[in-house]
Amino acid sequence: MSAAARSVASGDYKQVVEAVGPREVQSMAVAFNEMVHQVQTGQQMRRDFLANVSHELKTPLTSIQGFAQALLDGAASDDEAREHAARVIYEESERLRRLVEDLLDLARLDAGQIAFEREPVNLKMLLESVVERLAMRAASKGIRLENQMPEISTIIGDGDRLAQVFTNLLDNAIKHTPKDGRVVVRGETEAGWVSIHVDDSGPGIPSEDLSRIFERFYQVDKPRRGGKGRGVGLGLAISRQIAEAHGGRLVAQSALGKGSRFTIQLPIVRPDDETLVQPLKESS
């Protein structure tokens, strides 16, 4: 076990020790193997993260460079071609800006450097504002965006960050709902918790993807990854961390051909409650 620990310290994460001997030693061996497995998983996630960041940066940068070169070389000889090049450069630079902002958000959340406000938040009013901002986009796609939020308990939290979560969930729902479909916001209160549901009538999420949609950079529609209007797979990861920072959780349910439901559950506390909220435990 000592030799294996030294190997791990030098960067060899393939070490596995046999759980033999006295019970205490066996317990230590099992804990050591679990630790090594977690380190391996962490290293692989870090490599995947760097590879994904590189890919997401390279795609828009290549487009920007190519169209900028066309302008410099005079290949975009007429007004229409120049306008097209300028539009692509603008859209791709906007995509880069969003990516950088999302990466900074994730870095701050991971490091615990984001100070969340603890103020009374009226969820009904907050959601009305978010729905109003997205109503025109839904209408342009022929989608009915319905707000069925009842009067619901006030919670303590950061209104701006929660608005970011709801905006992301509704934006995703609108994006994946076909024409003549519906996106509905509902809410309920039970046993000290408030649950906000975002339901859509989209195609649903395959079971093999459902368990991974909160992973960073993971995208269900892989063939269209990086295309126009596509995200980079960070919104749900950020949204889940914001929910957890409020002592809650963000979960997803889906059925192919019937649509999806994303639910954020948040604790209800008194406005004068200064204690930290305990995270919601998974039901058995």
C-alpha positions as CSV (number, residue, x, y, z in Angstrom):
1,M,0.0,0.0,0.0
2,S,2.9,2.3,0.8
3,A,4.5,1.6,-2.6
4,A,1.2,2.2,-4.4
5,A,0.7,5.5,-2.6
6,R,4.2,6.6,-3.7
7,S,3.3,5.6,-7.3
8,V,0.1,7.6,-7.2
9,A,2.1,10.6,-5.8
10,S,4.4,10.4,-8.8
11,G,1.4,10.4,-11.3
12,D,0.7,6.7,-11.8
13,Y,-3.0,6.5,-11.2
14,K,-3.5,2.8,-12.2
15,Q,-2.5,1.5,-8.8
16,V,-4.9,-1.0,-7.2
17,V,-4.1,-2.7,-3.9
18,E,-5.5,-6.0,-2.8
19,A,-7.8,-5.9,0.2
20,V,-6.3,-8.6,2.4
21,G,-5.1,-8.9,6.0
22,P,-6.8,-7.6,9.1
23,R,-10.1,-5.8,8.8
24,E,-8.7,-2.4,9.4
25,V,-6.1,-2.9,6.6
26,Q,-8.8,-4.2,4.2
27,S,-10.9,-1.1,5.0
28,M,-7.9,1.1,4.2
29,A,-7.2,-0.8,1.0
30,V,-10.8,-0.3,-0.2
31,A,-10.7,3.4,0.7
32,F,-7.3,3.7,-1.1
33,N,-8.7,2.1,-4.3
34,E,-11.8,4.4,-4.2
35,M,-9.5,7.4,-3.8
36,V,-7.4,6.4,-6.8
37,H,-10.5,5.8,-8.9
38,Q,-11.8,9.3,-8.0
39,V,-8.5,10.8,-8.9
40,Q,-8.5,8.9,-12.2
41,T,-12.0,10.2,-12.9
42,G,-11.0,13.7,-12.0
43,Q,-8.0,13.6,-14.3
44,Q,-10.1,12.3,-17.2
45,M,-12.8,15.0,-16.6
46,R,-10.0,17.6,-16.7
47,R,-8.6,16.3,-20.0
48,D,-12.1,16.2,-21.5
49,F,-12.8,19.7,-20.3
50,L,-9.6,21.1,-21.8
51,A,-10.3,19.2,-25.1
52,N,-13.9,20.6,-25.2
53,V,-12.8,24.1,-24.4
54,S,-10.2,23.9,-27.2
55,H,-12.8,22.7,-29.7
56,E,-15.4,25.3,-28.7
57,L,-12.8,28.1,-29.0
58,K,-11.3,26.8,-32.3
59,T,-14.5,26.6,-34.2
60,P,-15.6,30.3,-34.0
61,L,-12.0,31.5,-34.2
62,T,-11.5,29.6,-37.5
63,S,-14.6,31.3,-38.9
64,I,-13.6,34.7,-37.7
65,Q,-10.1,34.3,-39.2
66,G,-11.4,33.0,-42.5
67,F,-13.9,35.7,-43.1
68,A,-11.6,38.4,-41.9
69,Q,-8.9,37.1,-44.3
70,A,-11.5,37.3,-47.1
71,L,-12.2,40.9,-46.3
72,L,-8.5,41.7,-46.3
73,D,-7.8,39.9,-49.5
74,G,-10.7,41.5,-51.3
75,A,-12.4,38.2,-51.9
76,A,-15.6,39.7,-50.6
77,S,-15.9,42.0,-53.5
78,D,-19.5,43.2,-53.4
79,D,-21.6,44.7,-50.6
80,E,-23.6,41.5,-50.1
81,A,-20.5,39.4,-49.6
82,R,-18.9,42.0,-47.2
83,E,-22.1,42.2,-45.2
84,H,-22.2,38.4,-44.9
85,A,-18.6,38.3,-43.8
86,A,-19.2,41.0,-41.2
87,R,-22.3,39.2,-39.9
88,V,-20.5,35.9,-39.5
89,I,-17.6,37.7,-37.7
90,Y,-20.0,39.4,-35.4
91,E,-22.0,36.3,-34.6
92,E,-19.0,34.2,-33.9
93,S,-17.4,36.8,-31.7
94,E,-20.7,37.0,-29.8
95,R,-20.5,33.2,-29.4
96,L,-16.9,33.6,-28.0
97,R,-18.1,36.2,-25.6
98,R,-20.8,34.0,-24.2
99,L,-18.4,31.1,-23.9
100,V,-15.9,33.1,-22.0
101,E,-18.6,34.4,-19.7
102,D,-19.9,30.9,-19.0
103,L,-16.4,29.6,-18.3
104,L,-15.8,32.5,-15.9
105,D,-19.0,31.7,-14.2
106,L,-18.1,28.1,-13.8
107,A,-14.6,29.0,-12.5
108,R,-16.1,31.3,-9.9
109,L,-18.8,28.8,-8.9
110,D,-16.2,26.0,-8.5
111,A,-13.9,28.3,-6.4
112,G,-16.8,29.6,-4.3
113,Q,-16.0,33.1,-5.4
114,I,-19.5,34.2,-6.3
115,A,-21.3,35.9,-3.4
116,F,-25.0,35.0,-3.6
117,E,-27.5,37.6,-2.4
118,R,-29.8,36.4,0.4
119,E,-33.0,38.5,-0.2
120,P,-36.7,37.7,-0.3
121,V,-37.6,36.6,-3.9
122,N,-41.1,36.5,-5.2
123,L,-40.9,33.6,-7.6
124,K,-44.2,34.3,-9.3
125,M,-43.1,37.8,-10.2
126,L,-39.6,36.7,-11.2
127,L,-41.0,34.1,-13.6
128,E,-43.5,36.5,-15.0
129,S,-40.6,38.7,-15.9
130,V,-38.6,35.9,-17.5
131,V,-41.6,34.6,-19.5
132,E,-42.4,38.1,-20.8
133,R,-38.8,38.5,-22.1
134,L,-39.0,35.2,-24.0
135,A,-42.6,35.4,-25.2
136,M,-41.7,37.1,-28.5
137,R,-39.1,34.5,-29.3
138,A,-41.6,31.7,-28.6
139,A,-44.3,33.3,-30.7
140,S,-41.9,33.7,-33.6
141,K,-41.4,29.9,-33.6
142,G,-45.2,29.3,-33.3
143,I,-44.9,28.0,-29.8
144,R,-47.3,28.7,-27.0
145,L,-45.4,29.8,-23.9
146,E,-47.8,29.5,-20.9
147,N,-47.2,30.7,-17.3
148,Q,-49.4,28.7,-14.9
149,M,-47.5,29.8,-11.8
150,P,-49.8,30.0,-8.8
151,E,-49.2,32.3,-5.8
152,I,-46.3,30.7,-4.2
153,S,-44.2,31.1,-1.1
154,T,-41.4,33.7,-1.0
155,I,-38.0,32.2,-0.8
156,I,-34.6,33.6,0.2
157,G,-32.0,33.8,-2.5
158,D,-30.4,35.6,-5.4
159,G,-33.0,36.8,-7.8
160,D,-30.6,37.6,-10.6
161,R,-29.0,34.2,-10.5
162,L,-32.4,32.4,-10.2
163,A,-33.6,34.4,-13.2
164,Q,-30.5,33.1,-15.1
165,V,-31.5,29.5,-14.3
166,F,-35.1,30.0,-15.4
167,T,-34.1,31.9,-18.5
168,N,-31.8,29.0,-19.5
169,L,-34.4,26.4,-18.8
170,L,-37.1,28.2,-20.8
171,D,-34.7,29.1,-23.6
172,N,-33.8,25.4,-24.0
173,A,-37.4,24.4,-23.9
174,I,-38.3,26.8,-26.7
175,K,-35.3,25.7,-28.7
176,H,-36.3,22.1,-28.6
177,T,-40.1,22.4,-29.0
178,P,-41.5,22.2,-32.6
179,K,-43.9,24.6,-34.1
180,D,-47.4,24.5,-32.6
181,G,-45.9,23.0,-29.4
182,R,-46.2,24.2,-25.8
183,V,-43.8,25.3,-23.1
184,V,-45.5,25.5,-19.7
185,V,-44.2,26.9,-16.4
186,R,-45.8,25.4,-13.3
187,G,-45.1,25.5,-9.6
188,E,-46.1,23.9,-6.3
189,T,-45.2,23.9,-2.6
190,E,-44.8,20.9,-0.4
191,A,-43.1,20.1,3.0
192,G,-41.0,23.3,3.1
193,W,-39.9,23.1,-0.6
194,V,-41.0,24.9,-3.7
195,S,-40.8,23.2,-7.0
196,I,-40.8,25.0,-10.4
197,H,-41.4,22.8,-13.4
198,V,-40.6,23.8,-17.0
199,D,-42.5,21.4,-19.3
200,D,-42.1,21.2,-23.1
201,S,-43.7,19.2,-25.9
202,G,-40.5,18.5,-27.7
203,P,-39.1,15.2,-28.9
204,G,-37.8,14.2,-25.5
205,I,-34.3,13.2,-24.4
206,P,-32.9,9.6,-24.9
207,S,-32.3,7.8,-21.7
208,E,-28.6,7.4,-22.4
209,D,-28.3,11.2,-22.7
210,L,-30.6,12.1,-19.8
211,S,-28.1,11.0,-17.1
212,R,-25.4,13.2,-18.7
213,I,-27.1,16.4,-19.7
214,F,-25.8,18.3,-16.7
215,E,-22.2,17.5,-17.6
216,R,-20.1,20.4,-18.9
217,F,-20.1,20.7,-22.7
218,Y,-22.4,17.7,-23.1
219,Q,-24.9,18.1,-25.9
220,V,-27.7,15.8,-26.9
221,D,-27.8,16.9,-30.6
222,K,-24.1,16.1,-31.4
223,P,-24.3,16.4,-35.2
224,R,-25.3,20.1,-34.9
225,R,-22.8,20.9,-32.2
226,G,-21.3,24.3,-32.7
227,G,-23.8,25.3,-35.4
228,K,-25.5,28.6,-35.7
229,G,-27.7,29.3,-32.6
230,R,-26.3,26.4,-30.7
231,G,-25.0,26.7,-27.2
232,V,-21.8,25.1,-25.9
233,G,-23.3,22.8,-23.3
234,L,-22.5,24.9,-20.2
235,G,-25.9,26.4,-19.4
236,L,-27.4,23.4,-17.5
237,A,-24.1,22.8,-15.6
238,I,-24.2,26.4,-14.4
239,S,-27.9,26.2,-13.6
240,R,-27.4,23.1,-11.5
241,Q,-24.6,24.7,-9.5
242,I,-26.7,27.8,-8.9
243,A,-29.6,25.6,-7.7
244,E,-27.3,23.7,-5.3
245,A,-25.8,27.0,-4.1
246,H,-29.3,27.9,-2.9
247,G,-29.6,24.6,-1.0
248,G,-31.7,23.0,-3.7
249,R,-31.4,20.9,-6.8
250,L,-32.1,20.8,-10.5
251,V,-33.4,17.5,-12.0
252,A,-34.7,16.4,-15.4
253,Q,-37.3,13.9,-16.6
254,S,-38.1,13.0,-20.2
255,A,-40.1,10.6,-22.4
256,L,-39.3,10.2,-26.1
257,G,-42.1,11.6,-28.2
258,K,-43.8,13.3,-25.3
259,G,-41.4,16.0,-24.1
260,S,-39.3,16.9,-21.1
261,R,-39.6,18.4,-17.7
262,F,-36.9,20.3,-15.8
263,T,-37.6,21.0,-12.2
264,I,-35.7,23.2,-9.8
265,Q,-36.5,22.6,-6.1
266,L,-35.7,25.3,-3.6
267,P,-36.1,25.5,0.2
268,I,-38.6,27.9,1.8
269,V,-37.2,29.8,4.7
270,R,-38.3,32.7,6.8
271,P,-37.1,36.2,5.7
272,D,-35.3,36.6,9.0
273,D,-33.7,33.1,8.9
274,E,-30.0,33.6,8.9
275,T,-29.1,29.9,9.1
276,L,-27.7,28.0,6.1
277,V,-30.3,25.8,4.4
278,Q,-29.5,22.1,4.3
279,P,-29.4,20.6,0.8
280,L,-32.4,18.6,-0.3
281,K,-31.8,14.9,0.3
282,E,-32.4,12.4,-2.5
283,S,-35.6,10.4,-1.9
284,S,-35.0,6.6,-1.4
